[in-house]
Amino acid sequence: MNPPTSTPTSSSSGATQLAIPAWLIPLLVIAGFALLMLAIWIFLRRAASSQ
C-alpha cells in the first residue's frame, strides 16, 4: 500500500527474496487451492471407480 516514491531502488538489494508482485500471492493461493481440490477430486474418482 506504499506509494512508489517511498520505495527506493536500494531496498531491493536487501529484500531480494521478497521480489514477488502483490498480485502473485493470491494467484498462488488460488492455484494451490485448485490443485488441492483437483487432487482430492481425482483421488475420489479413483476410489469410486475401484469399487
Buried (B, 14 or more C-beta within 10 A) or exposed (E): EEEEEEEEEEEEEEEEEEEEEEEEEEEEEEEEEEEEEEEEEEEEEEEEEEE
